[in-house]
């Protein structure tokens, strides 16, 4: 199992959350202080560099028009880290292809990062979360189609080496595609897909052999999604299937359980991210089947409910893992066993107001006292 450090680079210095209706889409950017933000960017990048030195891999994502994530252009961050780090894999999870104007530009960005890092890039793709449909002015019913068509064009650009080609799709029409540079890894960087509980989409990920990642789902939901992947996987070997499954939790490691509980409480700031109701489920973004599951309270609803549960409930479900190194090690193993195995643990080890000092202490304890046992 590989372990990955992750932060959404939040800007937590907001008005009291009880006084604002949304942290996404329409929170005025006058709230943002660029001087404070500059210090936060330096701090978050320093933590990623430390993660590399500690032997952890690096996971990045991007979101737009939200205080929960100021890493608005993940390829920029990845390019910095490609030069500043030496050993870690760098996973962008991911490029919101459905909302990007030009998949060829995405292919160029990823190829350049892969070459600068000497082949340490994992290229992830997402359709984009529901609130971002409005800012991108994207048709919510077409986001999955755009994701797959854009990815197909991106892969073709990476793997065509004998001169330009033309591309005719539903959403993109391209002439003379011939990207420079081409990727360092051949035929292309490993591909990840996340952000979906749509089982048909998960089956497509599995058939293509890409890595599937799910975030902050209780273990029962994660197991169901992982089992769906395994049943449709192009890999016959179960160990190979497992290596292409990834899960993200909030993770806090400390010398004492009480201290870890304090840190875990700070991490749950991320779960309080607010968006006004009209931004949460634009018509056509979610399938009728998924909406029905939410309304009747099946697995999808339990996943949403778990995020609002007590800290102990979140810990039991594996959404938050916290404690001493021994306790975190046991929780990782228990979650892995419950979901039938996974190849990657993605760890949000910083969120909200969690300080730099607390973050690096938690990261260091995990890397030095938990990770070696997991790898063994």
NORWONOR-V168083 format. One record per residue. RES is the residue in three letters. D_CENTER is the distance of its C-alpha to the mean C-alpha in Angstrom with 2 decimals. Layout:
RES|D_CENTER + RES|D_CENTER
This chain:
UNK|16.87 + UNK|14.72 + UNK|13.12 + UNK|10.43 + UNK|10.75 + UNK|8.21 + UNK|9.50 + UNK|8.97 + UNK|12.59 + UNK|14.20 + UNK|17.78 + UNK|19.35 + UNK|22.95 + UNK|23.54 + UNK|26.57 + UNK|26.92 + UNK|24.30 + UNK|27.29 + UNK|28.76 + UNK|26.05 + UNK|24.97 + UNK|21.55 + UNK|18.86 + UNK|17.46 + UNK|19.32 + UNK|22.81 + UNK|22.84 + UNK|25.25 + UNK|23.99 + UNK|27.33 + UNK|25.69 + UNK|23.74 + UNK|25.83 + UNK|25.02 + UNK|26.94 + UNK|24.80 + UNK|21.64 + UNK|22.94 + UNK|23.35 + UNK|19.86 + UNK|18.41 + UNK|20.80 + UNK|19.93 + UNK|16.14 + UNK|16.89 + UNK|19.50 + UNK|17.18 + UNK|15.00 + UNK|18.39 + UNK|19.54 + UNK|16.65 + UNK|17.87 + UNK|21.39 + UNK|20.61 + UNK|19.37 + UNK|15.66 + UNK|13.11 + UNK|10.70 + UNK|6.95 + UNK|6.55 + UNK|5.30 + UNK|8.30 + UNK|10.18 + UNK|13.92 + UNK|16.98 + UNK|15.55 + UNK|16.45 + UNK|13.32 + UNK|11.54 + UNK|14.05 + UNK|11.89 + UNK|13.11 + UNK|13.49 + UNK|10.90 + UNK|13.56 + UNK|15.99 + UNK|14.13 + UNK|13.53 + UNK|17.21 + UNK|18.37 + UNK|16.70 + UNK|18.01 + UNK|21.42 + UNK|21.19 + UNK|19.82 + UNK|21.68 + UNK|20.16 + UNK|16.42 + UNK|14.17 + UNK|11.83 + UNK|8.65 + UNK|7.50 + UNK|4.44 + UNK|6.36 + UNK|9.94 + UNK|11.04 + UNK|14.01 + UNK|15.79 + UNK|16.28 + UNK|17.12 + UNK|20.86 + UNK|21.29 + UNK|19.45 + UNK|21.99 + UNK|20.86 + UNK|17.26 + UNK|18.95 + UNK|20.99 + UNK|18.25 + UNK|16.35 + UNK|19.77 + UNK|20.87 + UNK|17.95 + UNK|18.54 + UNK|22.22 + UNK|22.01 + UNK|19.95 + UNK|22.37 + UNK|19.98 + UNK|17.00 + UNK|14.31 + UNK|11.79 + UNK|11.21 + UNK|8.35 + UNK|9.35 + UNK|8.81 + UNK|11.88 + UNK|10.93 + UNK|11.26 + UNK|14.93 + UNK|16.16 + UNK|15.32 + UNK|17.77 + UNK|20.57 + UNK|19.87 + UNK|19.31 + UNK|22.37 + UNK|20.89 + UNK|22.67 + UNK|20.38 + UNK|22.26 + UNK|21.41 + UNK|17.67 + UNK|17.14 + UNK|20.19 + UNK|19.08 + UNK|15.75 + UNK|17.84 + UNK|20.73 + UNK|18.82 + UNK|17.09 + UNK|20.58 + UNK|22.07 + UNK|19.57 + UNK|20.30 + UNK|23.97 + UNK|24.00 + UNK|22.59 + UNK|25.12 + UNK|28.26 + UNK|30.50 + UNK|33.95 + UNK|33.95 + UNK|32.75 + UNK|31.85 + UNK|31.78 + UNK|29.18 + UNK|30.13 + UNK|27.51 + UNK|27.35 + UNK|25.25 + UNK|25.81 + UNK|29.10 + UNK|29.13 + UNK|32.05 + UNK|32.50 + UNK|28.92 + UNK|29.27 + UNK|26.46 + UNK|27.29 + UNK|25.93 + UNK|24.75 + UNK|21.97 + UNK|22.98 + UNK|21.60 + UNK|23.63 + UNK|23.42 + UNK|19.95 + UNK|16.71 + UNK|14.81 + UNK|12.76 + UNK|9.57 + UNK|9.01 + UNK|6.91 + UNK|7.80 + UNK|11.34 + UNK|13.97 + UNK|16.56 + UNK|18.29 + UNK|19.95 + UNK|16.73 + UNK|15.51 + UNK|18.97 + UNK|18.64 + UNK|15.56 + UNK|17.75 + UNK|20.83 + UNK|19.39 + UNK|18.24 + UNK|14.61 + UNK|11.98 + UNK|10.51 + UNK|7.53 + UNK|7.95 + UNK|7.09 + UNK|10.23 + UNK|12.78 + UNK|16.24 + UNK|17.29 + UNK|19.67 + UNK|17.16 + UNK|14.75 + UNK|17.96 + UNK|19.04 + UNK|15.95 + UNK|16.22 + UNK|19.95 + UNK|19.56 + UNK|17.69 + UNK|20.40 + UNK|23.20 + UNK|22.32 + UNK|21.16 + UNK|23.07 + UNK|23.23 + UNK|26.28 + UNK|25.66 + UNK|23.71 + UNK|22.59 + UNK|21.13 + UNK|19.33 + UNK|17.94 + UNK|16.65 + UNK|14.42 + UNK|12.73 + UNK|9.69 + UNK|9.06 + UNK|7.46 + UNK|10.41 + UNK|12.05 + UNK|14.45 + UNK|17.77 + UNK|20.56 + UNK|24.06 + UNK|27.67 + UNK|28.59 + UNK|27.10 + UNK|28.24 + UNK|26.45 + UNK|23.20 + UNK|23.65 + UNK|24.13 + UNK|20.91 + UNK|19.00 + UNK|20.73 + UNK|19.47 + UNK|15.80 + UNK|16.40 + UNK|17.02 + UNK|13.42 + UNK|14.49 + UNK|17.43 + UNK|15.81 + UNK|18.53 + UNK|18.99 + UNK|22.41 + UNK|23.05 + UNK|23.78 + UNK|20.25 + UNK|18.48 + UNK|19.71 + UNK|21.43 + UNK|24.02 + UNK|22.92 + UNK|19.12 + UNK|19.24 + UNK|21.78 + UNK|25.01 + UNK|24.32 + UNK|21.07 + UNK|22.94 + UNK|25.80 + UNK|23.72 + UNK|22.57 + UNK|26.18 + UNK|27.73 + UNK|25.42 + UNK|23.98 + UNK|20.69 + UNK|18.63 + UNK|20.69 + UNK|20.47 + UNK|16.67 + UNK|17.16 + UNK|20.16 + UNK|18.62 + UNK|16.50 + UNK|19.92 + UNK|21.72 + UNK|23.40 + UNK|21.79 + UNK|23.72 + UNK|22.52 + UNK|18.85 + UNK|19.81 + UNK|21.74 + UNK|19.00 + UNK|16.53 + UNK|14.19 + UNK|15.51 + UNK|17.06 + UNK|19.71 + UNK|23.17 + UNK|25.20 + UNK|24.07 + UNK|26.08 + UNK|24.55 + UNK|20.88 + UNK|21.89 + UNK|23.55 + UNK|20.68 + UNK|18.28 + UNK|21.13 + UNK|21.94 + UNK|18.52 + UNK|18.40 + UNK|21.93 + UNK|21.37 + UNK|18.70 + UNK|20.85 + UNK|18.90 + UNK|15.51 + UNK|14.86 + UNK|11.77 + UNK|11.10 + UNK|7.91 + UNK|9.69 + UNK|9.45 + UNK|13.01 + UNK|13.83 + UNK|13.97 + UNK|16.91 + UNK|20.18 + UNK|19.46 + UNK|21.66 + UNK|21.23 + UNK|23.83 + UNK|22.23 + UNK|18.80 + UNK|20.41 + UNK|22.68 + UNK|20.00 + UNK|18.06 + UNK|21.45 + UNK|22.65 + UNK|19.70 + UNK|19.99 + UNK|23.76 + UNK|24.57 + UNK|21.82 + UNK|20.04 + UNK|23.41 + UNK|24.34 + UNK|21.17 + UNK|21.72 + UNK|25.38
